């Protein structure tokens, strides 16, 4: 079953709003096992709208239209669809009652153009709008099924959920198998390196299917299958998950769609472990990532952003001799990363201490190159580990990559310590 | 001049990501006076991608493609375009050097598939990628101009701005009057409130045009005009800027597209003022925003993320009696916000001290409601100001809004102190 989404609205083509409806509808259709082949955005223009309908009818079984149901002359979606099908429009009595009641309740006069919001296409099923005034429509024509939805997400989402989805399940999807997915999350490995490790599995994929996506230092592998029941799907998905995990067990940190900091917070809360961080070049990014997770208050005690040498000395007790002087390694060094991680752990009396110090740029510091970063990880009673990173990118990218690298090392350490 | 935007990626059709690139590119094209008639999304599929190219070529003068330039077998955009034009692909030497250097600098082995990221189409202009590895392309064929851009916004935006836009201006838009814009930036006021203050100007707009965009606690007002010369444009834009600024001088912090933290860093550097921050519920967001600005090292001395009461006592010297006990105001209180701002300023010996303490949720703390936040601002030799905020939204939104509110107050204070 192939579907296409057509969003109608010049405000989308001007870039005034982002097309979140297409994302919502795509995700919903995917979860129903319907493949979306195209998303299209077209303006409030009768000819181009009818052209988009003509095209979509030739290539899709289901066409979802969003937007263009309002009261103004610009709102053309139902007119265009009716004209395309050579059908007439009529006032839907229930929808009209709702429009009239709305104006009556507010004590205001309904202008004539508001009647347009109650228009329905001859032979179709009106879809009531619980959160707005414009009625939706569901209608089949020449083998293609059309669903007409309002543009505002707070109207579109409830109408899809309560009206359009049940209509599709009852009239169109009888007998189709639902689709089930699992998201496998990787860190510490790039998209292309993971792609190569999985190359034979990806090439041979039929069912389940495998897809890779990279985002901000994490790679997501989505595996999907159509099945009659969840348990049947899970047998296939779990079997493939195991084969994928074997290709890089040291990189796969979750089998659900969560960031690595969520896994870290859960692992630490589970053991009542506590954490602190001393950050120089990341300026709070590490703390911010961890504290973005609800429940982090139980494990993240606090952090020190020691941007200057004075603060490194005063708040994290880094010896002056390490920071300044001809023979000093300097603030951007393995020695200072180690001391920062150890000292922030001791100052806050936490089980684990993290540190980052480096040159985020633009411009070098201490005659050290942009992208040189040291990360430290201290654990009570264990040896402190320090890693030297050479990162590419601009200031923002270097700070983000340093943060992700540190969180990845922490996750690895927590897994090892948990097993110990 | 008609344009069409084609975003390539199955992750868009599955609804895993929202198509923000289409919004960005539509807005940029509109600002250049180019009409976007269609946005299309198509999956990583050779046949459908070529079909989308065939369609767009028939109806657009300019086609912008985004996504599908990565190293994996799914990344087909350049292959499809080259095949559509019957042209070959070759390795762009500069792009290949960049890919090789990337792996060399990391001390890792480049896998063979990464060569794909350096592919360019015969006869086209390679567009360098300053923030990533995949090279872009600009190429004209049978009267249509194609621009190929990478999918990640942090690569697409700089490449459009620095490479594609100049190419379009030079090769395609010759003879058109150039468009000049100014961005007026507002903080501390919502989009709809600002919209109302500017209502008569917006209604009467012909030339220059006025457009409002809201994003993360800031509102941008973009004013644009077409003119034969920059000086002619600036006369019109500056006149309108003055009229707009008069509607809310206490909210307009810049007349160029910069975040408020950039204005803060510049103002402080100019006076050699220094700053520190003690953050509880924002967990590093304030420090992160400030340190994201190059040059912030000269004014931001450091920060303390005091997530627990123990850390508030130990590192910021908040009296135990303020934090705990039956009569204590508690960590989320005006008293603690004031003490945090004062003490972090004294501990770090900075001119200004900032503080945030509140309930970001989910779930209340100290029997105080989610969204209750206190922000403090301490200045050497002046009275400390504290504001009580009642913020709406989820954890992420509350943290972000608290950060923006504090930065807005700091900017106001700096402007006042500068004039004093």
Interface residues (C-beta under 8 A of the other chain):
Chain A: X12 X13 X14 X15 X16 X17 X18 X19 X20 X22 X23 X24 X25 X26 X27 X28 X29 X30 X35 X36 X37 X38 X39 X40 X41 X42 X43 X48 X52 X55 X191 X192 X193 X195 X196 X202 X203 X211 X212 X213 X214 X215 X220 X222 X277 X279 X282 X283 X284 X285 X286 X287 X288 X290 X291 X292 X294 X296 X297 X300 X301 X302 X303 X304 X305 X306 X307 X308 X310 X311 X314 X315 X347 X348 X349 X361 X362 X363 X371 X390 X392 X393 X394 X395 X396 X397 X399
Chain B: X10 X11 X12 X13 X14 X15 X16 X17 X18 X19 X20 X22 X23 X24 X25 X26 X27 X28 X29 X30 X35 X36 X37 X38 X39 X40 X41 X42 X43 X48 X52 X55 X70 X71 X72 X73 X74 X102 X105 X106 X107 X108 X111 X113 X114 X130 X131 X154 X211 X213 X277 X279 X282 X283 X284 X285 X286 X287 X288 X290 X291 X292 X294 X296 X297 X300 X301 X302 X303 X304 X305 X306 X307 X308 X310 X311 X314 X315 X347 X348 X349 X361 X362 X363 X395 X396 X399
